[in-house]
Amino acid sequence: MDITRGCIDIIFRKQSPEKILNSFFGNKNNYEHLHDKVNKDIFITNALEEFRHYSEDEVVNIYDKLFVSMKDMREISRGMAEEKKFSSVFNLLIQFTDDVLVERDKEPFCKFEHMLRWRMLSHKLEQDIFTTSYLAYRDVLSNRKRKYFSWEPVIRSDNNRLHEMLQKGLAENHFHLKGSAPYFNLTWISLMNRVIGRENEFKKSGIGEKKLIPDVMMDDRDEFIKTNLWVKRAAIIRAFLFSELMDIEFFDVNESEVDNENNKTKISKMKELKRYLTGLNLELDNQEIQEKLNILKMVYGYKFKNDSDGTESPIDYCITKNLVSSNRNSNLFLVGERYFLYLMFKKIYERDKKILKYADLFYVYLIIKAKFRGELIQINDRVGFKNFADYQGRKTNFLKKDPLLNNAIYNMAIRSTMKDQNVKSLEARICPDDTAEDTAKLINDIDRIIDNEEKVWKNDKSSDKDLERLIELTNDKDVDENKDYFYVIHFPKRRDKTKYDEIDSIDKKTILSMKARDSEVREYSKEQAFNIVALREKINPAVKRILGIDACANEIGCRPEVFAHSFRYLSNHTNSIEESIIVDNEIPQLRITYHAGEDFLDLVDGIRAIEEAIMFLNLKSGDRIGHALALGVNVEDWYKNKMYRLMLPKQDYLDNIVWILAKMREFNIHDNESLKYNLEDEFNRLYHEVYLSGKKDDRHFKYVNNHMTYYDAWKLRGDDPYLYIDNKYNKEVEILYWDRCKINNLVDDSIRENSSCSYIYSNYHFNPEVKKKGAEQYEFSVSKAYIKVVVEIQMKMQKILGTKGIGIETNPSSNYLIGNFKRYDKHPIVNFFNLGLTADRDEIEKCPQLFVSINTDDQGVFGTYLENEYALMAIALEKAKDENGEPLYNKAMIYDWLDRVRQMGLEQSFNIK
């Protein structure tokens, strides 16, 4: 991390808002924490954590340099006498943004050569603080006024070559709809305009119970202050500062306190500010605060019409009526906050005396916002899907009582993403609703929200009456079936929560012996599969909008086998509507994409999950795997990062051992016999411990119990487990199509008829003791021989995927944040496909040349855009060096490679006409 970037992160995210407020309202002789004076001790404490490779003496030097830098306003301060220079933390933003940003056609862009610097810092702090301070600085220099603030939520690079290449067309093949809106920005707008009725929302979000950024909101005595109080304080500060900017009084002043010189008015104002902003309790009158916010909204805020009840109301007092005409696009809701930040920065850089005296309050506001943002946007350094899931679960908790903002999730996620990036195909992933009718309604409602918004902006002469309909449902019944976006229904994965170690009574064991593993998720996926088929059997415009299915969320503890039956059933379904009317209502068969190999407890576990998805779900050419990191990460680096020690359930470790042994046979890996013998010994010991421990009869011992038989039994996991509930395969009469999908036809019937295989598979699902023992955790050390074999298996599995024509959806920023690699040029996509990236024939031959695409995943969670994913890969590859410090890749070849990946993205789309 460069020093400037690290200092800005410390200054604007890691300071204590409580200390700054205390200094602001305290004795002026004891000011310690203000915008123009950074406390040295606190900075050094934070800097030692931030710059771990520096000593304390070096960090002191950084602080000394920081003190000087706080007076540097670039062109504004150039030639100015030292005593006239203006010291402020806000000047640090000028220095950073002047280096990395540029303005084009009224919009900010990032200089391409600084994309990685920009990504690392703006992801931590949000982009608006940088873009608005930069534009304010430029406008102070040019004495210009600005009204346009509706640029995209994530700004792009100024790389014209890349931009023109991508204008040929992009496909977004991995796009979780609700996770792809700028939901923090929308949430913050909501929180700043409504302070009442928030307690339950904060409680439901879990922010108070589990901090994802541990140092959030601590006061002088290190006592935890409730997050909702701090957010309320931010709302008060924002409203007060906006009032000052508009030159109106925020507080009611008692006439007895006013004299001719207005001194007592100032005292009264500070007294009221202190009353509202200090203290450790929640006794502030929410209603009183809300009334003041409502006055600002009614006086200044543009009123939008809510068609659900016919009312007109503003959503943000900072979206002033005079701003709307200059910002007519789908990013209008972002304009108010940007306008407020811009005005504050501009007044501070102009040294406006009226506003400058409140610069410390603005500083507090920015810190509170940054800290709260860290609880909604994934900026911490923890790896693994569980960390992402914690963020994901918080995304819409605060918007449900704001229908305009809630609807904006769909509009901004899809339309803002597509309009400037020439996205020709976008795959919006949504969870199904409880019934077929509800799912159809959800899809039709989302389509109408987006259709209505698009119609408003297509008319250049649209009036304010048109604007009021922004993002609202209409009665328009026309549904365009040729949209560039479509839907993929994703089934959420959930870990089986059964606590096997607590099941001790006969009754509980009997119940457990009648339920297959993951029975609740299996039943849910069956119910949803029936709902989707029921919908597809109807003449409904929503039917043609659903082109695929997926299973998402944390794959640890929920393997592909759970969805095997439902996915085979859905992917093979065809419309049974009579042929006389099928021409107008013909629907395509559903395609499959499946999250696999994204997060795993052992690399082997992740690669095995990918094969299970292919085998059990019957993936075909053109189907896809989401992420597939296990198939491409550097094996040695991954195990080294885990310190060569792993912890996972005994059942999973047993399965991995058997799978490795099977792949060693299948792939003719014969140069490691000692590992083979060790794994066989491990199998015998663990199999006896999990499957034979506690057996009171010899019945089990009449079956063949070696790892090859176990591997064949593993192949049956794609079958409906209830066919084996009696310790053998019970072939059923197949009346319904659902029944015909119960078995995986890729597995030969001879395995099902093998009594040993069916017995092992039955015990896997229905034996309580097996499930209890298998759930116990097991720690083991990874040997060099183990790693060597995994490398060979990974390479062979890559070839298999390529031969089958199954695509891989890569998501660079998502994988960077969830995975274990921390450099974009180390992303597995480079190992999956290198045509165009190298001219070395050996490297080309060695690479599997897989069918890959670049996507965003949850762009709202990860703060990215599709074009930026390409830009980040481009600049990372340009900066990559070999062992001699020479560029690893040729620039022209990088663009050739990216263009090939872009084209493959279009070819991967389920929406190809």
WOQUIVEN-V80860 format. One line per field, one symbol per residue. burial: b if it has 16 or more other ideal C-beta (glycine too) atoms within 10 Angstrom, else e. A space follows every 10 residues. Layout:
burial=???
This chain:
burial=eebbbbbbbb bbbbbbbbbb bbbbeeeeee bebbbbbbbe ebbbebbeeb beebeeeebe ebbeebeebb bbbeebbeee eeeebbbbbb bbbbbbbbeb bbeeeebbbb ebbbbbbbbe bbbbbbbbbb bbbbbbbbbb eeeeebeebb bbbbbbbbbe ebbebbeeeb bbbbbbbbbb bbbbbbbbbb bbbbbeebee bbeebebeee bbbeebbbee eeeebbbbbb bbbbbbbbbb bbbbbeeeeb beeeeeeeee eeeebeebbe eebeebbeee eeebebeebb ebbbebbeeb bbbbbbbeee eeebbbbbbb eebbeebbbb bbbbbbbbbb bbbbbbbbbe ebeebbebbb bbbbbbbbbb bbbbbbbbbb eebbbebbeb bbebbbbbbe ebbbbbbbbb bbbbbbbbeb bebbbbbbbb bbbeebeebb ebbbebbbbb bbbbebbeee eeeeeebbbb bbbeeeeebe eebbbbbbbb bbbeebebeb eebeeeeebe ebeebbbbbe bbebbbebbe bbbebbeeeb ebbbbbbbbb bbbbbbbbbb bbbbbbbbbb bebebebeee eeeeeebeeb bbbbbbbbbb bbbbbbbbbb bbbbbbbbbe ebbbbbbbbb bbbbbeebbe eeeeebebbb bbbbbbbbbb bbbbeebebe ebeebbeebe ebbeebbeeb beeeeeeeeb eebebebebb bbbbbbbbbb bbbbbebbbe eeeeeeebee bbbbeebeee bbebebbbbb bbbbbbbbbb bbbbbeebee ebeebbbbbb ebbbbbbbeb bbeeebbbbb bbbbbbbbbb beebbbbbbb bbbbebbbee eeeeeebbbb bbbbbbbbbb bbbbbbbbbb bbbbbbbbbb eeeeeeebbb eebbbebbbb bbebbbebbb bee
